[in-house]
Amino acid sequence: MRSLTLAPEQGFRSLATAVAEPGDAVLRKLAISIVVPCFNEEPALLSLRERLRGMNALLSVKYDVRLVLIDDGSTDNTWLLMSDLFGAEPNCKLVRQPKNLGVAATILNGIRAADTEIVCSIDSDCTYDPRELGKLVPMLTSGVDLVTGSPYHPLGEVHDVPRWRLALSKTASSLYRRVLRHKLYTYTSCFRVYRRSAILKVDLKSGGFLGIAELIGKLESQGSNIVECPTTLGVRAQGTSKMKVARVLLGHLYLLSQLLAARGQKRLFR
């Protein structure tokens, strides 16, 4: 398998990993991991590499940036190209799942594979600008277990996203807002920052897109604090969306019914 070695100024290695000269103070930066789930993303990987380079240039000023890229049982050449583009990077871990588990399950596996307490997740199609993690990470303060990106926040933005997708996401978010304690504007974003120790306790029933919203419900039930940060959502430039609209819509309705039932049980036994 051929590996591509990136030039130092173009790669992802953080200054925090450099070896100090004798007598120099060792530079220590806060280490963060960024999980990128990939399923049949062969057309998007070159663009992903460029976007991650730009993200690293910004974030490595403050953070020791580490990557966890996961091939979620792809049936195209995602794994081969991912290995070629990222395999030689010293701060990049590649994980291959033998079968497709879904985006939420893959993110959880990435969090488990990470070796830092602060773990971020981004979409492989970069519909959210990875550089905006620079706004989300500082919001993971003491007592906060999840910071979620929120394009539907009054200060957020949405560019060129199909109306059907907006309608689906906004309707789901409005329903979750009626059921859950945390009154967020967006519950379905994969663009997030997690406290790893809190997420390791979570067990999801849905491994796909539905699990992204389910995770908020599970964290809330264990007493976690969740905040959101205004972000910008754009449209996918390469590849195709893996979302099955009808299945996801029915899944949201089922999950909402389960959350309502759980809330009713809590009230009954108080």
N, C-alpha and C positions, 0 to 999 in steps of 0.2 A: 504494500500500500504506500503510495507516494505521499509525503507530507510537505506542506508549504510553510516555510519559515518566514514570518513577517519581519520587516525591518524594525529595529528597536523603537524608532519614533512613531511607527505605525501600529505596533502591536498593543497588547492589553496588559503588559507587565507594569505594575504600579511601582512608583518610586519607593514605596515602603518596603519592597522586597529586595532592594539593593543592599549589597554588603558594604558597610561603612569602612573607611580607611582607618588604620590604627590611630587612636587618639580622638577620632571624630565621635560625636554623640550619635547614637543609633536613633534613626527616625522611626517613630512608631505612629501609625495611623490606625484609625478605627477600621477593622476588617468587615467588609460586607460581601455577601454572595448574591449573585443574580442568576436566577433559574430561568431557562428558556425552553419551554416544551415545544417539540417539533414533530409534526405528523405530516408526511408527504410534502415537505417544504423545500424540495430540491430547487425549484425556480427562485425561491426567496433568499437562499443562504448567502449568496454574494452580497446582496443588499443588506442583509442582517449584519454581515461582517463590517461593512462600512459604517452602519449606524452604531454598532458597538464600539468601533474605534472613536467615533465622535463622543459617545457617552463616556468612554474611559478617559479621554483627554480632559473632560470637565470634572468627573468625579474623583479621579486619582489625585487631584490637588489636595483633597481632604481625606480620602478613604483608600484603604488597601482593597482594590476591587478584584473579586474572584468570580469566575463564571462556572455555571453548571448547565451544560447543554444536554438535553435528553431526547433521544429518538424514541418516539412513542409507537413502536411497531410499524414503522413506515414500510410501504410496499414499493416505493420508488428508490432512487439512489441517494436519499437523504443521508443515511449513515456513512456511505463512502465519501460523499462530498463534505459532510461535517468533519469527518476524520482528517480529510485533506486540508481543509481550511483552518481548523482549530486544534488539530491533534498535537502540534508541536509547542503549543503555548504552555508555559510552566504554571500559570495560575488558572488553567481551564480544565475542568473535569468533564469527560464525556461519558454518558450513560446510555446503554441501549436496552430497551425493554423488548422482550421477544414478541409481545402482542400488544395491540392497541388497547390502552386502559382508559383513555379520555383525558381531557386537559386538567381537570381538578385533581385526579389521582396522580397524574404525572407531576404536577406542581408539588403535591405532598411528598412524592418520592424524591423530588429535587431538594426539598427542604430537609428531608432526612439525610440526603447525601452531602449536604453542605456542612462545613466545619466552622461556621460562624453563628453567633447569636442573632444577628440581623441578616435576614434573607429577603430579597426582593423577587418578584416575578414579573416578567414582561411577555407580551405576545411575540412570536417569532416573525410575524408580518409587520411589526413595529407600527401598528395603527395608533399607538401612543408613542410619543417621542421618548426614547429611553433617557435622554438627558434630563427630563422632568423628574427623574428619581432624585435629583438634587434638591427638589422641593419636598418630596415625600419623606426621605430618610430622617431629616431633623425632627419631623413630627412624631417619630416613634420615641416619645419621651417616657420617663418612668411612669408605670401604671397603664401604658397603652400597649396593646398586643397586636393591633393591626391598623395600618394606614392604607386606605383604599383610594385609588384615583377616581375622580368624579367629574366626567364631562357634562353631566346634567345639573351640576351645581350652578347657581346663578352666576358665578364667576368663571365657570368652565366654558368650553367651546366645542362645537361639533362641525366638522367640515366634510361635505360631500358624501355623507353616510346615507345609504338608501332609506327612504321614508319608512318602509316596512320594518327595518331593523330598529329604527328609533322608536317606532310605535310599540313594538314588542318589548324593548328594554324599559322604556318609560312606564308602560302599563304595569309591567312586573314590579318595577321599583315602587310605584305608587301603592300597589297591593302589599308589598313587604313592609312599607312604612306604616300601614295600618295594623300590622300584626306584631312587628318586632319593637323592642324597647328603643333601639338606636334608630332615630329618624334621619336616615341618610337620603341623599338624592339619587345615589347609584349603588346598586347591590350586585351588579353583574359584571363588574370590571375585573379583568385578570391583572391589571396594572396595580401592584400592591407592594407593601413592605410589611414583613411579619417578624414577630418575636418568636424565634424558633422553639424555645422551651415551652411556649404556650400552644403552638401548633402541633407539637408531637403528641399531645393528649387527644387530638381530634380524630375521630373515625367517621368517615363519610360513607353514606349509602350510595350516593351517585358519584361516579368517577368522571362524568362528562361536564358539559357546560352548566348543568343544573347544580353541580357540586360547588361552583363558585359562590352561589347565593347560599347554599346549604351551610357552607363554612362559616358565614356570618352568624347564622342561626345557632350553630353549635358553639361558637365562641361566646355568644351572648348567654347561652344556657350555663356555661361554666364560669360566668361572671367577668369575662374579659371586657375591656374598654376598647371601643373602635372609633376611629375618627376618619374623616375624609378630606381630601385635598383637591381643589379645582384643577382639572387637567384638560387637555385638548385631545379629542378623538378624531382621527382621520379615516380615510378609506384605504383598504388593502391595495398595494401597488402590484404585487406579484402573487401568483397562485390563486386558489379559490378558498372560500370559507368552508369550514367543515361542519357548520351548524345545520342540524336538521330542524327546521322551524317548527313544524307541527309537533314533533316529539318534545322539543324544548318547552313549547307553550303548555302542553299537557303536563309535563314534568313540573313546571312552576306551580300550576294549579294544585297538583298533588302535594307538593312540598308545603304550600301555603296551608292546605287542610291539615297536614301533620303538625305544623307549627301552632296552628289554632288549637288543635286537640291537646298539644303539650301545655300550652298556656292555660287552657281550661282545667287540666289536671292539677297544675300548680295552685290555682285559685281554690280548687276543691279541697286540697289537703293543707291549706294554710290554717 
